[in-house]
Amino acid sequence: MFLVTGGAGFIGSNIVAALNEAGHADVVVSDFLGDEGKWRNLAKRQISDVVPPGELMAWLRGRRLSGVIHMGAISATTATDGDLVFETNYRLSMRLLDWCTVNPTPFIYASSAATYGDGTQGFRDDNSLEALKALRPMNLYGWSKYLFDVAVATRVAKNETLPPQWAGLKFFNVFGPNEYHKGSMMSVLTRRFDDIKHGKTIQLFKSHREGIADGDQRRDFIYIDDVLRVVMWLVDNPRVSGIFNVGTGKARSFRDLIVAVYAALGAREKIAYIDMPEEIRGSYQYFTEADGEHLRRAGYNGGFTPLEDSVASYVKNFLDRPDRYR
């Protein structure tokens, strides 16, 4: 039995799908299904139960699991309720870490590229306690993920007992099916697809930084299928532990992303540039790019899909179909 927390969410539900496709039918999801249609993310999956997060620790008593894949979190970078984010993203993670330590169980968890802050210190996934403590996240979500990474690294530095496998995944800009419930936190590709399909002009931000063209703000966009290959590689290689970047290692512009959608549809691009709101100009990231050397050194050689191919696959297999769910 595998437990996937946040298993009805975007990345979590795709992991449930990957586990099913690998022959794991006994999968338990811990999540809130809510009223946003998240159940549709699981409608094609084989699961054994859905456990509300508040009941999870009681449910775990006396259980034996093949692995805990902890994706559950308040992931909105705009979240402002510090107490709720701390309880959900940090304290629950600590309880699961302790459970997987006492009941020797592999533990794979979601960290985030948001832990890197404004990127001035680079995007190298140095697992040393000194390097992690030097990071300065820019939002509450990133801070909560940073705190947990530091807690794990502190135990490593002190040679304290940990789960037989522990792996933190610093996801960069992930896009793909089953993110439709996320509202404003959906990837810009998903959010703008219907407008592109119906011939509307797509607005991107102007640049307010010298030397960077309008729409050329860059992110490390990674398709969910590439993320799943990394996760399933870790499931299949339980001796691998560490905190790893999960990105393609190649930053691409928002313009590249949107142009790729037009190309996948065989349509002519229609893009306009608007001023970036004043309130976010001072904290806006112009560049993120994963350093993938640590993951490669650990033995991962699955590679990553070029942006244009990823976008074409997403459009053809999901977005441009009546049923967009995996």
C-alpha positions as CSV (number, residue, x, y, z in Angstrom):
1,M,0.0,0.0,0.0
2,F,1.2,3.5,-0.9
3,L,-0.1,6.7,0.7
4,V,-0.2,9.8,-1.4
5,T,-1.0,13.0,0.5
6,G,-2.5,15.7,-1.6
7,G,-3.4,12.8,-3.9
8,A,-6.5,14.6,-5.3
9,G,-4.5,17.6,-6.3
10,F,-2.5,18.3,-9.5
11,I,0.8,16.5,-9.0
12,G,-0.6,14.1,-6.4
13,S,-3.3,12.7,-8.7
14,N,-0.8,12.3,-11.5
15,I,1.4,10.3,-9.1
16,V,-1.6,8.1,-8.2
17,A,-2.1,7.5,-12.0
18,A,1.6,6.6,-12.4
19,L,1.4,4.2,-9.4
20,N,-1.6,2.5,-10.9
21,E,0.1,2.3,-14.3
22,A,3.1,0.6,-12.6
23,G,0.7,-2.0,-11.2
24,H,0.1,-0.6,-7.7
25,A,-3.6,-0.8,-7.1
26,D,-3.6,-0.4,-3.3
27,V,-3.2,3.4,-3.1
28,V,-4.7,5.5,-0.4
29,V,-5.2,9.2,-0.9
30,S,-5.2,11.8,1.9
31,D,-6.8,15.0,0.8
32,F,-9.8,17.3,0.9
33,L,-12.1,16.7,-2.1
34,G,-14.0,19.9,-1.6
35,D,-16.4,21.3,-4.0
36,E,-14.0,22.4,-6.8
37,G,-14.3,19.1,-8.8
38,K,-11.1,17.6,-7.5
39,W,-12.7,14.2,-7.4
40,R,-12.5,14.2,-11.2
41,N,-8.7,14.0,-10.9
42,L,-9.2,10.6,-9.4
43,A,-12.2,9.4,-11.4
44,K,-10.2,7.1,-13.7
45,R,-7.9,5.8,-10.9
46,Q,-8.0,2.8,-8.6
47,I,-7.7,3.8,-5.0
48,S,-8.5,2.1,-1.7
49,D,-9.6,5.1,0.4
50,V,-9.6,8.9,0.8
51,V,-8.6,9.9,4.3
52,P,-9.2,13.5,5.4
53,P,-5.8,15.1,6.5
54,G,-7.1,15.7,10.0
55,E,-7.7,12.0,10.5
56,L,-4.4,10.9,8.8
57,M,-2.2,10.3,11.9
58,A,-5.0,8.2,13.6
59,W,-5.4,6.3,10.3
60,L,-1.7,5.5,10.2
61,R,-1.6,3.8,13.6
62,G,-0.7,0.1,13.1
63,R,-0.3,0.4,9.4
64,R,2.5,-0.9,7.2
65,L,3.1,0.9,4.0
66,S,5.3,0.5,1.0
67,G,5.9,4.2,0.8
68,V,4.6,7.7,1.7
69,I,4.6,10.2,-1.1
70,H,3.8,13.5,0.6
71,M,2.5,16.1,-1.9
72,G,-0.2,17.6,0.4
73,A,0.3,21.3,1.1
74,I,-1.2,24.8,0.8
75,S,0.7,25.6,-2.4
76,A,-0.6,29.0,-3.3
77,T,2.3,31.5,-3.4
78,T,-0.2,34.2,-2.4
79,A,-1.3,32.5,0.8
80,T,-1.3,34.8,3.8
81,D,-2.6,32.7,6.8
82,G,0.7,32.0,8.5
83,D,-0.8,29.7,11.2
84,L,-2.7,27.6,8.7
85,V,0.3,27.3,6.3
86,F,2.7,26.4,9.1
87,E,0.4,23.7,10.5
88,T,-0.4,22.3,7.1
89,N,3.0,22.5,5.3
90,Y,5.4,22.1,8.2
91,R,3.9,20.4,11.2
92,L,2.1,17.7,9.3
93,S,5.3,17.1,7.3
94,M,7.2,16.7,10.5
95,R,4.6,14.2,11.9
96,L,4.9,12.1,8.7
97,L,8.7,12.3,8.8
98,D,8.6,11.0,12.3
99,W,6.1,8.2,11.5
100,C,8.2,7.1,8.5
101,T,11.3,7.1,10.7
102,V,9.7,5.0,13.5
103,N,7.9,2.7,11.1
104,P,10.8,2.4,8.5
105,T,9.0,3.5,5.4
106,P,10.3,5.4,2.3
107,F,9.3,9.1,2.4
108,I,9.2,11.2,-0.7
109,Y,8.0,14.8,-0.2
110,A,7.4,17.9,-2.2
111,S,9.7,20.8,-1.6
112,S,9.7,23.7,-4.0
113,A,11.8,26.0,-6.1
114,A,10.1,28.8,-4.1
115,T,12.7,28.0,-1.4
116,Y,15.4,29.7,-3.6
117,G,13.7,33.1,-3.2
118,D,14.8,35.7,-5.8
119,G,17.4,33.4,-7.3
120,T,20.4,35.7,-6.5
121,Q,22.1,32.7,-4.9
122,G,21.5,30.5,-7.8
123,F,19.4,27.3,-8.1
124,R,21.8,24.6,-7.0
125,D,20.3,21.9,-4.8
126,D,23.1,21.8,-2.3
127,N,21.9,19.6,0.6
128,S,24.3,21.0,3.2
129,L,22.7,22.7,6.2
130,E,24.9,25.8,5.6
131,A,23.7,26.2,2.0
132,L,20.0,25.6,2.9
133,K,20.1,28.1,5.8
134,A,21.5,30.8,3.4
135,L,18.3,30.7,1.2
136,R,15.7,33.5,1.6
137,P,12.3,32.5,0.3
138,M,10.1,35.4,-0.8
139,N,6.7,34.2,0.3
140,L,5.0,32.2,3.0
141,Y,4.6,29.1,1.0
142,G,8.3,29.0,0.1
143,W,9.3,29.7,3.7
144,S,7.2,26.7,5.0
145,K,8.9,24.4,2.5
146,Y,12.3,25.9,3.4
147,L,11.8,25.2,7.1
148,F,11.1,21.6,6.4
149,D,14.1,21.1,4.2
150,V,16.2,22.6,6.9
151,A,14.7,20.3,9.6
152,V,15.5,17.3,7.5
153,A,19.0,18.5,6.7
154,T,19.6,19.2,10.4
155,R,18.8,15.6,11.2
156,V,21.2,14.4,8.5
157,A,23.9,16.7,9.9
158,K,23.4,15.3,13.4
159,N,23.4,11.7,12.1
160,E,20.0,11.2,13.6
161,T,17.8,8.3,12.4
162,L,15.7,9.0,9.3
163,P,13.4,6.9,7.1
164,P,15.2,4.3,5.0
165,Q,14.6,6.6,2.0
166,W,14.0,10.3,2.3
167,A,13.8,12.5,-0.8
168,G,12.7,16.1,-1.1
169,L,11.7,17.3,-4.6
170,K,12.2,21.0,-5.5
171,F,9.6,21.3,-8.2
172,F,10.0,24.2,-10.7
173,N,7.1,25.4,-13.0
174,V,5.1,22.2,-13.5
175,F,2.2,22.1,-16.0
176,G,-0.1,19.4,-17.2
177,P,-3.5,17.7,-16.8
178,N,-5.5,17.8,-13.6
179,E,-4.5,21.3,-12.6
180,Y,-7.9,22.7,-13.6
181,H,-9.2,23.2,-10.0
182,K,-6.3,25.5,-9.1
183,G,-7.9,28.8,-10.3
184,S,-5.4,31.6,-10.5
185,M,-2.6,29.2,-9.5
186,M,-3.0,27.2,-12.7
187,S,-0.1,27.3,-15.1
188,V,-0.4,30.2,-17.6
189,L,-0.6,27.7,-20.4
190,T,-3.7,26.0,-18.9
191,R,-5.3,29.3,-17.9
192,R,-5.0,30.8,-21.3
193,F,-5.6,27.8,-23.5
194,D,-9.3,28.4,-24.2
195,D,-8.6,32.0,-25.1
196,I,-5.9,30.9,-27.5
197,K,-8.2,28.3,-29.1
198,H,-10.9,30.9,-29.6
199,G,-8.6,33.4,-31.3
200,K,-8.3,35.9,-28.5
201,T,-5.2,38.1,-28.0
202,I,-3.1,36.8,-25.1
203,Q,-1.6,39.4,-22.8
204,L,1.9,38.9,-21.3
205,F,3.8,41.2,-19.1
206,K,6.1,43.9,-20.4
207,S,9.7,43.8,-19.1
208,H,10.6,46.4,-16.5
209,R,14.3,45.4,-16.5
210,E,16.9,46.7,-18.8
211,G,18.2,44.1,-21.3
212,I,15.2,41.8,-21.1
213,A,12.6,42.0,-23.8
214,D,8.8,42.0,-23.2
215,G,7.6,38.5,-22.5
216,D,11.1,37.2,-22.2
217,Q,10.9,36.6,-18.4
218,R,12.0,33.0,-18.1
219,R,11.0,30.0,-16.0
220,D,12.0,26.4,-15.9
221,F,8.8,24.9,-17.3
222,I,8.5,21.2,-16.8
223,Y,5.8,18.8,-18.0
224,I,4.1,16.6,-15.4
225,D,5.2,13.4,-17.3
226,D,8.8,14.3,-16.7
227,V,8.1,14.9,-13.0
228,L,6.4,11.4,-12.8
229,R,9.5,9.8,-14.3
230,V,11.6,11.2,-11.5
231,V,9.1,10.2,-8.8
232,M,8.7,6.7,-10.1
233,W,12.5,6.4,-10.4
234,L,12.8,7.2,-6.7
235,V,10.1,4.6,-5.9
236,D,12.1,2.0,-7.8
237,N,15.4,3.1,-6.3
238,P,14.7,3.2,-2.5
239,R,18.4,3.6,-1.7
240,V,18.5,7.1,-3.2
241,S,18.0,9.9,-0.7
242,G,18.5,13.6,-0.8
243,I,16.9,16.9,-1.8
244,F,16.7,17.3,-5.6
245,N,15.8,19.9,-8.1
246,V,13.1,18.7,-10.5
247,G,13.3,20.9,-13.5
248,T,14.5,20.6,-17.1
249,G,17.6,22.7,-16.6
250,K,16.6,25.0,-19.5
251,A,14.8,28.2,-18.8
252,R,12.3,29.3,-21.4
253,S,10.4,32.5,-21.8
254,F,6.6,33.0,-21.3
255,R,6.5,34.0,-24.9
256,D,8.1,30.7,-25.9
257,L,5.4,28.8,-23.9
258,I,2.5,30.7,-25.4
259,V,3.9,30.4,-29.0
260,A,4.3,26.7,-28.5
261,V,0.5,26.5,-27.8
262,Y,-0.3,28.4,-31.0
263,A,2.1,26.0,-32.9
264,A,0.4,22.9,-31.4
265,L,-3.0,24.2,-32.6
266,G,-1.6,25.3,-36.0
267,A,-2.8,28.9,-35.3
268,R,-1.2,32.3,-35.8
269,E,0.0,33.9,-32.6
270,K,-1.7,36.9,-31.2
271,I,0.2,38.4,-28.3
272,A,0.1,41.8,-26.6
273,Y,2.2,43.2,-23.8
274,I,0.8,45.0,-20.8
275,D,2.5,46.7,-17.8
276,M,3.3,44.6,-14.9
277,P,1.3,45.7,-11.8
278,E,3.2,48.0,-9.6
279,E,2.7,45.9,-6.5
280,I,4.6,42.9,-7.8
281,R,7.4,44.6,-9.8
282,G,9.8,44.7,-7.0
283,S,9.5,41.0,-6.2
284,Y,8.9,39.5,-9.6
285,Q,11.3,36.7,-10.6
286,Y,12.8,37.2,-14.1
287,F,14.6,33.9,-14.2
288,T,14.5,30.4,-12.7
289,E,16.5,27.4,-14.0
290,A,17.1,24.1,-12.2
291,D,20.6,22.8,-11.7
292,G,20.1,19.1,-12.3
293,E,23.6,17.9,-11.5
294,H,22.7,16.4,-8.1
295,L,19.9,14.3,-9.6
296,R,22.2,13.1,-12.4
297,R,24.9,12.2,-9.9
298,A,22.3,10.2,-7.9
299,G,21.8,8.1,-11.0
300,Y,18.8,9.6,-12.8
301,N,19.2,9.5,-16.6
302,G,15.6,9.8,-17.7
303,G,16.2,13.2,-19.4
304,F,13.6,15.9,-19.9
305,T,11.2,16.7,-22.8
306,P,11.8,19.9,-24.8
307,L,9.2,22.5,-24.2
308,E,7.6,22.5,-27.6
309,D,7.1,18.7,-27.5
310,S,5.7,18.8,-23.9
311,V,3.2,21.5,-24.9
312,A,2.2,19.6,-28.0
313,S,1.6,16.5,-26.0
314,Y,-0.5,18.3,-23.4
315,V,-2.6,20.1,-26.0
316,K,-3.1,17.0,-28.2
317,N,-3.8,14.5,-25.4
318,F,-5.7,16.6,-22.9
319,L,-6.5,20.3,-23.4
320,D,-7.9,20.0,-26.9
321,R,-10.1,17.0,-26.0
322,P,-13.6,16.9,-24.5
323,D,-12.2,15.0,-21.5
324,R,-9.1,16.8,-20.2
325,Y,-8.4,14.6,-17.2
326,R,-5.8,12.0,-16.8
